[in-house]
Amino acid sequence: MRTIPSTEGVEVLDNERYREGMSESVKIAIKEALRRKAEGLFFFLGDMPFISDQTIQSVSLKALQEPEMIIRPRWQTIPGFPLYFPSRFFDRGLTIAGDQGLKSILKPLSESVRWIETIDSFCIKDIDRPSDLQN
C-alpha cells in the first residue's frame, strides 16, 4: 500500500497487473472511462513531466473541436503526448497486450488521427534516469 497526495479533480487508479506491461494501465483507464460513460480519455505518460501547457491546451482544444478523432501532438514528424483517445475506439483499446500501449492499434487507425504540430520537444522526451534531466 502507498500513499498518494490528494489533488482536486485527479483520481489515481492502481494497476496491480503492471508487470504485464503498459497495456494493462491503458485498459484500466478505458474500463473506468466506460464505467463513467466518458466521451474520451487523455493519455499522459508519467515519465514525460515537462510537456508544455501550450501543447496540452492545443490537444485539448482540438479534442473539443473534433471529439470523435484521435488527437496527438507531433514534434518534427515524431508522435508525442498527451494523446486524446475518443470513446468510439475504447473497444479496440481493450484488445491491446504487452508493453506497447496503444501503439499497436494506432497505425491501423491513422485516418482517424489529427496531428497538432508543435515546437515542444518535451512532448516526446521521457525522463528515465537522472542523467536525462541534463539533456
N, C-alpha and C positions, 0 to 999 in steps of 0.2 A: 504494500500500500504506500502511496506517496501523496504528499500534499501539493496541490497546485493553487497558486493565488487566484482568488476570485476576481474576475474582470467583468464589469457590467456588459451584458449583451454577448458574452462569449461563453460557450459551453464546451468542455473538453470531453471527448469520447475516448474511452480507454480501449486500446486494441490488445487484447490478451493473446492474439494469434500473430503478433508482429514478426515472429521468426519465419512465417510463411511468405513474407515479402510485402512490399508496398501495396500490392493489390488488396490485401486484407483491410488496410486502413481506408482505401478508396471505397470498398464495399460497405464498410461500417458507416461511412458518411452517407452513401447513397441510400442505405436502408433507413437511416434516421431521417433523411430528406423525404423519402417516400412516406414514412410514418407521419411526418408533419405536412405532407402534401405541398412540398416546396416546388417552386417553378424551376429552380436550378440551384447549382452549387458553385461556389468559388473554391478552387483548389490552390492553396499556398503551400510551399514546401518549407519546412521548419529550418532547413539549412540555407535559406536564402533571405537573411534578415534585412538586407539593405535595399530592397526594391523601393523605388521612389513612390511617393504619394501620387505623383502625376501619372505614373504607369498604372497604379491601382485605380485611380479615378477614370482614366481613359478606358480601361477594360470594363469598369462598372457602367460607365455611360453607354458604351457600345452594347452591353448586355441589356440595358434598358431599351435601347433603340431596336435591337434585334434579339429578343428573348428566346427565340427558337433556334438560334445559331450558337455554335461553339465559338467563344471569343478568346483570342490568345495574343499576347504581345510577341513581337519578333525584333531581335536586335541583329542587324547585319545578316539576315536570312536564317538566323538560329532561333528556333522556337523557345519561348520563355514562359514565365509565370508571373502573376496568377493566371489561371485558366478558368473561364466560365463554362460550365457544363450543364446544358438545359435538361429538363426532366424527360423530354422525349427520347433521350438516349440512356436513361437510367438502366433500362433492361439490358442493354449491351454492356454497360459498366459493371453489372453484376456477374458477367461471364469471364472477367479477366482473372489471371492467376500469376503467381510469381512476383518478381521484383521489378516489373516493367511499368507498373501503374497503368495509366490509361493509354500509354504509348501504343500498345498492340491494337487498339481499336480506332485510334485517331486517324491513321493513314487511310483506311477504307472510308472514313467519314470526311475526307478532305474537302469535298464540295460543300460541306456544312460548316467549315471553319472560316471565320472572319478574322483577319490579321490586323493588329494595331502595330504599325511601325514605330519604333522607339529608339531614342538615343541612350536609354537607360541600360547599360551593360549589366547592371546588377540583377536584371530580370533573368539572367542566365548563369549568374555567378553563385555557386554554392560554397559554403564555408564548412569544410570537413575537419580541418586541422588549424591550430593557432597560426601556422605559417601562411594559411590562405588569407588571413587578415592583412598581411603585409603586401599582397599583390594587388 
